[in-house]
Amino acid sequence: MALVRTRPVRNWGIDPDPFDSIDRLFERFANPAYGTPAETLSAYPFDLFETDDVIVLEMAVPGVDADELDIAIEGRQLSIRASVPDSEAEGRRYWTKSIPRGDVGRTIKLPVGVDVDAVAARVHDGLLTLTMPKVHEAKVKKIAIDRA
């Protein structure tokens, strides 16, 4: 897992150091999540871990209902898409607006194949939990040959 250094926005989005602002601008363009609105779900953190039998994904999805989520698995690619309603209201003047809104999504490569027919998904208290049983790979078995 790669660690990405981030800098908090100070003074409601106004950086006292102009070079800091330029660095932020280049970081935004270098990050593919900012390049396409469909990939801004990368703002939602997740944990992916495994046990002997299952792969489990836990993703923070605060304010997102289960009806707004679309989850698909193709091969070892897990795609999570959501439609987060925009909270535009008259009279609002934002100092900072960083919550992803609209159509957002994320694609995650799974470490092993999973049984797509037995995947269980649940959203509770803003936490999406996917439990995906592993596909048991074929075991090698030596076959005896009868001599005729």
Secondary structure, DSSP 8 states (H G I E B T S, - for coil): ----------TTT--SSHHHHHHHHHHHHHSHHHH-GGGGGGGS-EEEEE-SSEEEEEEE-TT--GGGEEEEEETTEEEEEEEE-----TT---S---S--EEEEEEEE-SS-B-GGG-EEEEETTEEEEEEEB--------------
